[in-house]
Amino acid sequence: MTRAGFVALIGEPNAGKSTLTNRMVGAKVSIVTHKVQTTRTRIRGVAMQGEAQIVFVDTPGLFKPRRRLDRAMVAAAWGGAADADVVVLMVEAHRGITEGVERILEGLAEVGEGRKVALAINKIDKVATEKLLGLTKELNARYGFVETFMISAERGHGTDQLRKWLAAELPEGPWLYPEDQIADLPMRMIAAEMTREKLTLRLHQELPYQMTVETEKWDERKDGSCRVDQLIYVMRDGHKGIVLGKGGETIKAVGKAAREELEEFLGRKVHLFLQVKVRPGWLEEAERYSEMGLDFKDGN
């Protein structure tokens, strides 16, 4: 009998949700950077475990929202948890129970009712065993987790056990996606996320959250390659200069890195063209939110 279902990974920004999604799926489907709040939409990665198909919903990090985009991201995260068959709360071992984790535990009291919620303590290599045991005990006293896992998403410790447990907990039924499909995001959005990741890694800390990338055109060529045209929206003229860099060196480096990763992902030649546009009000445009897979109304 086959099994299939959705698993939502929730937690604070930078808890390791994207890293765990990519490790479970065995390919890079979710943006991973050292900067917080990089996942803006619920990215579904599909992993196989025996006869079970696990669809991971990598939600945006849960944090205290300040503006429309923040509120839409937080709504998307809780929406992902509410729609899932199993929820996994990820907590960083070395940070313990922060203010953010406190808020998530409160939210779980509502969303988690009637569904299986597991705890995954991540980055276990950063703390001593005694501290891990203490944190595990305290968290389980605060919420009725059905299972607790000690993992390192980056190094792979404990992730096989988590995957096997998740597979066994999913409902019986037919697979939701073809066996060889690893993500349900359109390629246009995956390509935009890849470029946005390269920009986020390279640029100043504040700029990435005032910038978005859209894949404007995707043309298949007769020789098997494809041409991808992307627009990078920024809010001010000064931001455009930062993205372009001196003599265009920043945009060239970003384009090269994004193209190489996209070629590796697709297994074929890609011609990537980037253009930067100043659009002061993009954070208040419903169309931009649709492109990111977010609901504009959730930002109210």
N, C-alpha and C positions, 0 to 999 in steps of 0.2 A: 504493500500500500504506500503510495506517495503522500508526501506532506508538503504544504506550502503555506507561507504566511509572512506577515510584516513584523519586523523588529525595529523599534524606535530607540535610538541611542540619544539620551538626553544628559545634560550637564552644563557646567559653566563654560564660557569661552576658553579654549585652549586645554580642555580636559582630555583631549586625545580622541575625540569621536571620529574625526575625519581619518586619522591615522589607523584607527581600528577598522573602519569601513574598508579602507584600501587593503589592509592586511587580510581581512576576511574574504574579500572578493578576489584578491590576487592580482589586482590591477588598479591603476590610479583613476578613480572616478570622482574623488572629492578633493577640493582644494586644501592644501596643507601648507601653512606658513607659521612662522614663529609669532606672528601678530594675531591679536584676538579678533573675534567677530568676522572671520573671513568667509565662513559658510553663510550665504544669504538665503538659500532656498533648501527645501528638503530634497537631498540628492539620494536617489535610490540605487543601491548597488546590489547585484544579485549574486549570491554565493550558493554553491551546491555542497551538500554534506550527505553522502549516501543517497537515499531516495528522497531526501528533503531539499526543498528550494527555500532558502532564507533570503528575504528581501529586506535589506538594511535601509532604514530611513535615517540618514545622517542629518539631524536637525541643526539649525543655527544654535549657538550657545545661548543659554538663558542668562540674562543680565537685566539690570534695571534700565528700562527704556527711557530715552530723553527726547526723541524726535520721531517723526512718522516712520522712517525706515526702520528704526529700532523696534517700534511697536509692532510693525508688520512682521519683522523677523521673530520676535518673541511669540506672536500669535501663531506663526508657522510652526515653531518648535512644539508648542503645546498641542497644536492641531495634529502634528505627526504622532505625538504620544497617544492622543485620544483615539486615533484611527488604528493603532497597532494591536497585534495579537499579544506581543510580549514587549515590555519596556525594560531597558537596561539603563540604570543611573550610573554614570561614570564620575568618580571622585578622584582627584589627584591625591595620592598618598601623602606627599610632603606638605600639602596645603591644608588637608583635613577639612573640618566642618567650618567653612567660611560663611559670611553673611549670605552670599549667593546660594550656597548649598542649603542653608536654612530656608530660603525662599522657595527653593525647588521642593524640599521636603513638605512644605506647606501646600504647594500646588499639587503634589502627588496625592495628598489626602483626598483631593477631589477627583483628579484625572485617573489615578491609579485604582480606584475602586472597581472591583469586578474583573480586573485583569492581572496577569502575572507580572510582577515587577522584580527584577533581579538587581543586585548591586555588583558593580565591577570597580574595584579599587585599582587605579592605574598608576604607572610609574613606581612600582613597588621596589625597584632597585635603588630608589632615592632615600629610603628610610630603613631604620632597624626593625627587626621582627617584632619586638615588644610594642613598638609604636603602632605597627600594622594591626596587631591583635587588639590593641586598645581602641583604635579607630573603628575596626570591624564591629566590636562589641557595642560601642556607643551608637553607631549608625543603625544597627539592627534593633537597638532599644528604642530608637526614635521612629522606625517604620518597619512594618512586617514584610521584609524582603523574603521571597521564596527561596533564593539561593544567593550566595556571595562568592565572587571570584576574585582572586588576586592575579593581576595581569601586568604585563608591560606590552602595550600595543606596538611600540616601536621595535622592541626586540623579539616579540612573539611569545614571550613567556605566558603560559596559561590560556592563550587564545584558542588552542585546539579544544581544550576541555569546555570552554565557553561555547564554541561553535557546535560541538556535539550535543551539549545540553539544550541549546536553542532549537536545534533540529528536532529533538525528541519532543519538545514542548509545543511545536506548531500543530495546527489542526490537520487532520487527514483530508486529502483532496488533491485535485490535479494541479500541476505546476502552473504558475501564473505567467511565466515567460518562456521563450525557447531556451533550451539548455545552454546554448552558446552565447546568449545575450547577457552582458554584464552590467548594463545600466539602462534605465527607462527614460533617461533624459534625451531629448533630441541632440544629435551631434552638434548642431549650431550652438546650443547652450554649453555643451561640454567644451567646445573650442573657445567660447567666450570666457569661460571660467579659467581655462589654461592661461590665456593671455592676462586676465586680471590677476592671477596668482603671480606671474612674472613681474607685473607692475608693482604689486604689493610688496614683493620681496626687495625690489630695487629702490623704491621711492621712500620719501620721508614718511614718518609714522602717521601723521594726520591726514595726508592726501588720499590714501586709498579708500577711505570711507566717504569721500566726496567725489567719487569717480565710479563709473560703471562701463562695462564693455558689452557691445552688442554685435552679433554676427549679422551684417547687413545682407551679404550675398554669399551663396555657395554654388559654384558652378563645377559640374563634373566635366572633365575633358576626355577626348577620345583616346589619349595615350594612357588612361588609367589614373592620372593625377587629378587634383582638384584645385580650384582657385577659391580662396576664402578672403572676403573683404570684411573688415571689422571697423567699427566706430568706437572710439574711446571718448566718452562724455566727461567733461570736467566743468566745474562751476565758475572758474574765473580765468582771465587771460594769464595771470601769473602761474596758475596751475598748468596751463598748456605749455608754457616755457619749461616747467619742471619735467613734464612728461617727455617733451621732445629732447631736452638736454642740449648741451653745447654742440653745435654743428650736427644736431640730430642723433648724437651718439647713444642717448638713452633709449629712444624709440627703436633704433636699429638693433641694439642688444636685446631688448625685450622681444622684438619681432623674431629674431633669430632663435632665441630660447624657446619661445612659444611654438614656432614652426617645427623645430626639432622634436619637441615632445609630442606634437600632434601627428607628425610623420611616424613616430614610433608607435603611437596609439593606434593609428589607422593601418600601418604597415604599407604605406605608399607615399609617393611624392606629393608635397603640399606647397602651393604658392600662396603665401600669406601677405596681405597688404593691410597696413594699419593707418588710420586717419584720426586725428585728434580734433574734437569740436568743443567749443565753449557753449555750454547750455546752462545758464545760471539757475533755472528752476527745475532741473531734472528730478530732484528729490520730491517734487510735488506733482509729477506727471504720472498718471495711471498707466500709460503705455510702458514706461520704464519698469514698473513693478511687474507687469505681465511678462516682460522679457526675462525677469529674474525668477519667475515662478512664484511670486508673492502676490497677496491680495491687497490692493491699494486701500480698500475699505477697512482692513484690519489695522491700518495705521492711524485711524481716527482716535 
